[in-house]
């Protein structure tokens, strides 16, 4: 249980709750009241799981080792000939870090 007294559920547990709700035939608000869970949280997890993007990082598969670059040596870029450089790093999930030195 979390420090705030609420139970933390993972993607697998929420998937099971989604299946139980469908099988129960109850509307989402009634099912959530019966189970003691927030309907807004239920809807949020339903949306995430349908889109295939669970909230917690441990639910995602690790990046393939071939794509991981642990170090970029920018030392060679400090020479006078290299006055401008750009580095774009795709962090996944639509996040891109773009560094520019002019």
C-alpha positions in Angstrom: 0.0 0.0 0.0 1.3 3.5 -0.8 2.1 6.1 2.0 -1.2 7.8 1.3 -3.1 4.7 2.3 -4.1 3.9 -1.3 -3.3 0.6 -3.0 -0.9 0.8 -5.9 -2.0 -1.4 -8.8 0.1 -2.2 -11.9 -0.9 -2.5 -15.5 -1.7 -6.2 -15.2 -4.0 -5.7 -12.3 -5.8 -2.8 -14.0 -6.2 -5.0 -17.1 -7.9 -7.6 -14.9 -10.2 -5.0 -13.4 -11.1 -3.9 -17.0 -12.0 -7.5 -17.9 -14.0 -7.9 -14.7 -16.0 -4.7 -15.4 -16.9 -5.9 -18.9 -17.9 -9.3 -17.6 -20.0 -7.8 -14.8 -22.3 -5.9 -17.2 -22.3 -3.0 -14.7 -21.7 0.6 -15.9 -18.2 1.8 -15.0 -19.3 4.1 -12.1 -21.3 1.3 -10.5 -18.5 -1.2 -10.9 -16.0 1.3 -9.4 -18.2 2.0 -6.4 -18.6 -1.7 -5.8 -14.8 -2.2 -6.0 -13.9 0.9 -4.1 -11.9 2.5 -6.8 -12.0 5.9 -8.5 -13.9 5.9 -11.8 -11.5 8.6 -13.1 -8.5 6.4 -12.4 -10.4 3.5 -14.1 -11.0 5.5 -17.2 -7.4 6.7 -17.2 -6.0 3.2 -17.1 -8.5 2.0 -19.7 -7.3 4.7 -22.0 -3.6 3.9 -21.4 -4.0 0.2 -21.8 -6.0 0.6 -25.0 -3.3 2.8 -26.4 -0.6 0.3 -25.2 1.2 2.8 -23.0 1.1 1.8 -19.3 2.0 4.6 -16.9 4.8 2.9 -14.9 8.3 2.6 -16.4 8.7 -1.0 -15.1 5.7 -2.0 -17.3 7.6 -1.0 -20.4 10.1 -3.4 -22.1 13.7 -2.2 -21.8 15.3 -0.6 -24.9 17.3 -2.9 -27.0 21.0 -2.8 -26.0 22.1 -2.0 -29.6 20.2 1.3 -29.5 21.6 2.5 -26.1 24.6 4.9 -26.4 25.9 5.5 -22.9 28.4 8.2 -23.8 28.8 10.9 -26.4 32.3 12.4 -26.5 31.9 16.1 -27.2 35.6 16.8 -26.4 36.5 16.8 -30.1 34.0 19.5 -30.7 35.9 22.0 -28.6 38.5 22.7 -31.3 38.4 26.0 -33.1 37.3 24.3 -36.4 34.1 23.1 -34.7 32.4 26.3 -33.9 28.9 25.0 -34.2 27.5 21.6 -33.2 24.1 20.0 -32.7 23.2 16.9 -30.8 19.7 15.3 -31.0 18.9 12.5 -28.6 15.6 10.6 -29.1 14.6 9.6 -25.5 11.5 7.7 -26.7 7.9 8.4 -26.0 8.0 11.5 -28.3 10.7 13.2 -26.2 13.7 14.6 -28.1 16.6 16.5 -26.5 18.2 18.9 -28.9 21.5 20.7 -27.9 23.0 23.3 -30.1 26.3 25.2 -29.7 27.0 28.1 -32.0 
